């Protein structure tokens, strides 16, 4: 959650202090956020799912803004503008990790990999990333903080757990090794490097924050099991971070975490930013050396006068014709003048709603078994979801954009709040790269993998699909789902013991296997492998859904035509395809009488075309599933 588009404040004890620019006018065609339509009752699961879909559409639009620029594939962090015609072109490294994890929650592997692949491409030789970049590639915030780097590795871990493979392991190892260079005698990993203390000269940050030591704990534990030559070093880093959190950062009187530690003075930051408490639960579990879940009650009960002794995180603030009740970033509610470490006026500290942090609390409460509380927080956030214009689906960083002891919180829609809404609705824990098992049973300390599925078989098949069945796995806590692989490629996931793999080519041999996983992200070894040859094609080959009918027609020995006929007239349809596993091609299709077409050349007998569509439907943009055609 660290960000800094405009100016910097220094340090309060052990915690980084930054400033957010806000209040810029919206760009052309942008409408102000309006409250989502809410009934007097709590939202239904379907309504929350719809909010997740809207948030997903906004994230896709923000990613598409970078098309054609040097940082193509990354996601513009804010829907904000320098003036009425000029958009700010800033992408924050932390936001890219959040966006990639949100895309994976929505099942959009392609967009997640666009983010992750670009991050690999721009990783510095030392293994780090700077905190933020302009679209044109110029570094906007020339600091390298451990927190954002750890979050990129967290996204890599999530990808590996969901899809298998080792695509991002080399980049992860470089990042993990870079972070190790900041290890301190008290076990903490310090903050990273900056050019801001001495202008233009790289120096080490002097602080170790609670939040980024929570960030690193599980990724070091996970990759200790992936790199045998780093196993000892990475386990030591994880254990050191936990000792620092348990023995230095935990306040056993108030049952909550401190903000951080300043290494050059040995001063403890007494301040308690909200995020260190739900993140502590997500990273360390509900309990262990300390009763981490008690920090949630500490936050929820903090409705006092706004001092460290009597903090106030929970606010009910008016918005349009309703009230939003959720959480602020910091504990102060006196609207007193804020000062930097030199005593200079630095804005006012007032009540606000921090939507990103409120989503953290929702996931942590769900993990603690309080589903009603988790849902009520989500429902409050959705009240501020954009409903029109470029703001459709987006969630702003904060409600009022007030200053606090750390930075000025922006009011613009942003990736962090919008991505975390998706993560909260999907009950996902980025710290472990796995779904949360509600009911208070999930604990990152669970390291025992489920048993492998057995007796995998294929009881039925067609020319384009294979139905698989297997015997259930067992686990010491509980099996949360199964991942089905076609060869080494993830074909899909399910919580059942049957699955149909579709989009296959006719008369083609495939091999399948299944792995089980638990809520802590532990994955079993593979089941037995079953080989299946799909049935011969019966002709036709059309694919019909409620939204469209798609087809490929052979027009000559070397050409075919892809067609797409939407049920509702579309403003545009794009087709994406690969030929025989080659590079991806992307085209805006041609519309003729409501049917969109694209010709493909260079085919020969047996050529295999994998194709899919991006299409507009009544405003939002959607992606189809992938289909195959054999010439």
N, C-alpha and C positions, 0 to 999 in steps of 0.2 A: 503494500500500500504506500510505499515511499514514492513521492513524485515531486517535481519542482520546475514548472514551466517558466517562471518569471524571475524570482529573486530568492535569496537565501537568508535564513536566520541561522545563527550559530548553534551552540549546543547548550542544553540545559542538563547539567550533570552528565549522565551516561547516554542520553537519547538524542538522536538526530533531530534537528529542528529545521523544517523547510517551510517554504511559503508557496501557496497556490494562487495564481492569477485567476480572477473571476470577474463576472459582471460585464463581460464583453457582449455587444449586441448580437443577436442572432443574424445569420446570413440571409440572403434572399430566398424567399419561399419557405422559410422556417417558421413554424408556428409554435407558440409557447406550449409547454406541457399542460395537459388538462387531466383532471382526475379520472381514472378509469371508472366505468359504471359499476357500482357495487350495490348489492342488495343489503337489506338490513341484517341478513344472516351472513355467516362466514362463507367464503368462496368455496365452490366445489372443487374436487380434484380436476375435473375437466376444465374449469376456469383457470386454475393455476397452470395447467398444461398449456392452455392457450396463451397465457402470459409468457411462459417459457418460449413458445413458438414466436411470439412477437419480439422478444428479446433476441432470439436467434436471427430474425430477419434484420434487426438493427445492426448486430455484429457483422453480418455478411455485408451490409451496405458500407460499413466503416472499413472493412477489409478491401472492398472493391475500389475505394477512393485511392488506394496506392497503386492500382494497376497502371503500368507504363512508367512508373517512377523507379528510382534506384532501389527503394525498399519494397518493391512489389511483393505482396504476400503477407506483409505485416498489417496490423489493424490500427487505424488512426484512433488515438486514445480518447479524444474529446470531440463532441459536436460543437466546436467553438470557432470564433472568427476574430481576426484582427480588426476588421471593419465590415461594411455591408457587402463587400464582394470578395474578400480575401480570407480563405480558411487557414487556420493554424495547422501546420504540417508536422505534428509531433507524435511520435510513437514511444511509449515507455516500455522498457524491457519487462518489468513486472506485469504490465497489462498484456503483453504478448503471451506470457505463460498462462494467465487467467483465460484469455480468449481461446488458446489452443485446448485447454482443459474443458471449457464450455462447449467448443465445437465437438470434442470427443463425447461429451455427455449427450449431445444431440445426434450422435451417430455419424457426424460429418468428418470422416477421416481425411478426405481430400483437403478440406480447408484447414484442418488442424496441421496437416503435414506441410501446407504452404507456409504457415507460420514457422514451424519448427525447422524446415529446410532453409528458410531465409536466416534464421538465427544461427544455424550452423555456418552459413556462408559469411556472416558478418562477425563471427566470434574472433576476438583479438587473439594473436599468437600466444599470449600468456594464459589463455583459457577463460578470460573474463568478457563481459560486455559492459559498455558504459550504461548509465542509468536511463538515458533517452536519446533519441535520434530524430533529426528532421527527415522528411520523406526523401529529400535529395541526397541523403547520406551524410550530411554534416552533423557532427556530434553537438547536441544542444546542451546536455548536462554532462560535463567532462568530470564525472566521478564514477568509480567502479565500486559499488556497494555489494556486500555479500548477499544481502536479502534478495534483490532481483536475480542475481546469478543462481542462487539456490532455487528460486522458483522456476527458472528455465529447466534446471535438472529435474525438478518435481514434475514438470510437464513431460520431459523425456521418460521418466519412470512410469507415469500414467500411460503413455503410448505403449511402452514395452509390456506393461501388465495387461492392457486391453487387446493388443494386436500381436504380441510376440515379436521376435526378431531382435536384432542388435543394431539397428540403423543408427541410433543416436548415442551408442555407448562410447564411441571415441570422443565425441564432443563432451559428453557428461564427465568422462574421466579427466579431461583437461580442466574443466570447470571445478571439479572436486579437488584436484591437485592445487589449483590456484587458491581456493579458499583455505586449504590446509596451511598455507604460508602465514596466515594471520592467527594461528592458534596461540593462546596465552597460558601462563602457568596455572590459572584458576580453572582451566578446562574450556573456557569460552573461545569461540572464534570471534575475532574483532571485526570492525565494520568494513574494512576494505581500504581503498585509496581515493585520494582527492587531489585536484589541482587548485582548490579554492582557498586553502589556508595560506599558501604562498602562490600567488598568481602564476599559473602556467607551469608550476613545478609539482611533480607527483610526490605526495607525502602520505604516510599511513594515517587513517582515521584513528582517533584516540579512544573511541567508545566501543563497547560491546553491548548491543541491544538485546533485550529479551526475545523480541520477535524473530530476529534472523537466526538466533540459536535454536529456537523452536523449528524454524524452517529447515535447518540442516540435519536434524536428528534422524529422521527416517530415511532420508536419501543416502546418508552415509551407511546406515545399517543395511539398506537394500543393496547398494553397490559393493559393499564388503563381500557379499556373496556372489558377485559377478566377476570381480577382478581378484584372482588369487594372489597377484603380486602386490595388491593394496589392501588385502583383508585386514591385516593388523593395524595399519595406519588409519583406515576408515572406521574400523570398530572403535579404536581409541578416540577418534574425533567425535563419534556419536556418544560414547560414554562420557567424554569430557564435557560436551554440551549439556548432557542431562545432569551431571553433577553440578555444573554452574547454575542451571535452572532450579534444581532442587534445593541447593544449599546456599546460593547467593541471591538468587532472584525471587525466591518464594518467601512471602511474608506469612508466617504461620499463625500470626495473631489475627490479621484481617482476612486470611485465606484467599489471597490473590497475589499476583506477580507484581514486582516492581518493574519500572520501565527499562533499566539498563545499568551499565557500569562504565565509569570513565577511567581508563587504564592509566593515564598519566598522573592522576591525582588520587586514585583509589576511592573516589566518591561514588556512593550509590545514588542512583536517580530515584527519589522517593515518589515521583509522579507515576501514575498508573494509566497509560492509554488503554482504552477498552480492549483493543484487539489482542493484547497479550494473554487475556483470560480465555476467550473461546479458542484461540489458536493453541493455547497450552493443552486444552482438552483434546483437540483434534490431533495434535502431535504426540502427546504423551499418554493419552487414554483418560478414562474417567477417574482412575485412582492408581496408585502405585506407591512410590516413595512418599508422595504427598496426596492429599485428597483434592485432586485438580478440579473435579466437578463442583467443589464448594465455591470456586471463583465465579461460577455462573450465578449462584444465589447472591454472592457479594455484589455483582453488577446489578442484578434485578432489584435488590433491596436498596440500592444507592439512589435515594430520592430526597437527599438532604438539601443543605443550603449551598453546596458547591464548593466545599473546601476539601483538602486531603483527609482531614479527620471526619468529615461528614459529606462525602462526594455525592454527585448527582449525575448519573448517566442516562436515566430514563426520563424522557420528556413527552408531553402531549402538546403538540403545537398546532394552531389552526392552519388549515390549507383549504382554499376555496370554500366550499360549503360543508366541509367535514373537518375532522381532526386526525392527525397522524400521530400515533404513539409508537415510539421506537427509541433508538439509542444514539447518544452523542459520542463523538470521538474522545473527548476528555471529560473531566470531572467537575469543571467549574461552571457556575451559573450566576456569577455576580455582575457580569457585564463591565467589569473593571477594565481599565486600560492595560493592555499587554505590553511588556517591555522585553527587549533583547538583552543579552548579557552585558551590554554596555549602558543599559538604562535608557535606551531610546524607545520612544513610543512605537509600538508595532501592532496597531489594531486593537480591537476590543474582544473580550472573551464573553460570549453570550450563548444562550441555548440554541441548539441546532439538532437536526436529524441527520445522522451519517448512515446512508443507505447501504454502502458496502459493508460496514461493520455490523449493521443490523442483520445482514445475511449471514455473517460469521456466527452470530448468536443463534440464528435459526438452526443451522446445521449442528451446532454443539448441543442445543436443547434436544434435537431429535436423537442424537447419539445417546443422550442421557435418558431417553425413554419418554420425553415429554412432547409427544406429537402435537397435541393441541397448542402448546406454546410455540412450537416451531412453525405451525401453519398460521397462527395469528400474526407472527412477525412477517411472514411472507405476504399475507393479505394487506398489512399496513404498507409495505413497500410498493405493492402493485397499485395502490391509490395514486402514486406519483408517476406511474409509467406513462410515457408519451403515447398519444393516441392519434397523431396526425403529422403530416409534413415529414421533414427529415428526422423528427424526434420520435416517430412511430416505433414503439417497442423499447426505447431507451430509458434508462434510469439515471437520474442525476447523481453527482457525487454527494451532494447534501441538499437540504431543503432551503436553507437561507444563505449559505455561503459566508458564514461568520469566521472570524479569526479565532485561533486558540493558541496555546503555548507551542504548537508545532508548525502549523502552516495555516494559510487561508484556504478554507475548503470551497471548492468550486461548485457552482450551481448547474453547470452544463451536463448533459448526458455524457456518460463516460463508460469505457470498457470495463473498468473494475467493478462498478456497481451492477452493470447490466450482466456481465459474465457471472458474477457471484449470485445474482438472482436465479440464473439457470442452474448453477451448482446447488443452491439451496433447495430449489424445487425438485431436483433429481436426487437429493439426499446423498451427495457425493463428498468424499473426504479427500481433498487434493494432497494432504500430508501423507496419506497411505496409498493413494492412487486406487481407491476402491470405494464401492458403494458402502454407505453406512447402514448397519443393521440396527434399526430402531429398537428400543426396549432396554437400553442401557447395557447391552452385552458386548458391544464392539470395543476392543482394546488393542491399540497398536502393539502391545506386548505379545499378542498371539502370533507365534512364529511357526506353528505346526501346520503343514499343508494338508489338504484333504487327500484321501486315497484316490487312485486313478479310477475313472469310470471303466466298467468291464462289459464284455459281451456286446461291443458295438456291432450293429448290423444295419442293413439297408432293406427294409421290408417292401419298399415300393420305389418306382422311378417313372419318369416320363422322358420325353426327348429333351426337356430343358430343366428338369429338377430331379433331386434325389431326396427321399425321406429317410432320415436316420433315427435309430433307437438304441438306447443303451441302459445298463443297470446303474442305479444311483451310487454316488460316492458317499463316504462318511467323513466326518471331521470332528475334532474335539470340541469346537464351538458350534459350527453349523456351516453347511454348504450354501453359498449365496447365488451361485450360477455356474453355467458351463459355457466354455468357448469352443466353437466348432471350427476346425481347420480343414481347408481344401489344400492338400499338400502342406506348404508352410505358410499359407495365407489365411488369415482369419476370415471365415465366411459369415460368421454371426455369433450371437450369444443368446442364451435362453436360461430361464430358471426351471424349465421342464426337462424331461429325459427323452424328448423327441424334438427333432428340428428338420425343417425342409430347406435344403439349399437350392435356390432357384437361379435363373440367369445362366444356365449351362448350355453348352453346345451339343447338338444332336450327335449320336454315334461317336461319342468321345469318352475315353477312359479317365477317371478321376480317382484319387485316393483321399480318404477322410480319416480324421482322428478327433478326439474330444479331450479337453482338459477341464478339471473342476477347479473352482476358486472359492475362497471364503471371504468374509467381509473385511478382514484385515489385509487382503491382497495376496495371500499365499496361494500359489498355484500348484496343482498336482502334476505328476508326470502324465504323459499321454496315455490314452487308452490304446487298445489294439487298433491297427489300421485296417480299414475295409476299402477294397477297390471295387468300383462300379463303372460300367460302361452305360451311358445314357441310351435311351431308345432312339431308333431312327426317326428322322423328321417326318411328320405327317402333312407337311405343307402349311401354307398360311404364315405362321410365325408372328402373328400380331400380338400385341400386349395391350390389354384394356384395363384401365383403372377408372375410378369415379372422376378423375380429372382429365383423362386423355386416352387416345388410342395411338400407339406407336407401332411402326413396322419398318422392315427393310425389304425392298423389292430388288431382285436381280434384273438389271436392265441390259447387260451384255456380259460377255465372258470376262471383261475387265472392269466393269462398273456396276454399282448398285446405288439405290436411292433410299435415304433414310427419310421417313415421314413422321409427322407428329400432328395430330388433330385434337386440339383442346376442346373439352366440353363447353367451357366458357371462353369466348374470344380473348386472346392474349395480345398484349401490346408488343411482346417480343418473345422469341424462343431461341435459346442457344443450344447447339449440340456439341458434345465433346466426345471424341472417340480415339481409340488406339487401334492400330492395325498390326496384327501378329506380335503384340506386346511391345511395340515401338513407342515413340514419343507421342504425347497427347496433342491432339489437334482440336481447335476450338473455332466454331463458326456461328455467326448470326444467321439463322435459317431464313429462307425466302417464303413469304406468305402468298398463297394463291387461293382465294375463296375460303379462307379459314383453315386450310391445311398448309403446314409449314414443311419445307423439304430442303434436303441438302444432298448433292451428288458426291459419291466417293469413287475415285479412280485408282488405278494401279493394283487392282485385285487379280487374283488367279484362283484356280480351283483349290479349295481347301483354305483360302485366306480367312483368318478369324478376326472379326471386328467386334470390339467391346465398345458400347456406346451408352450415353446417358444424356439427360437434358436439364437445363435450367430454364424455367418458364415463369412468366408473370401471370398472376391470377387475382383479379380485382384489387390490385395494389401490391400485396406482398409477392416476394419471389420465392420459388420453391425449386428443389432439386429432386429429380427422379431417382429410382434405383438404377443399377447398371444392368444392361442387357447384352447378349452376345448373338452374333450372326456368323455362320460359316458359309462362304461363297460356293 
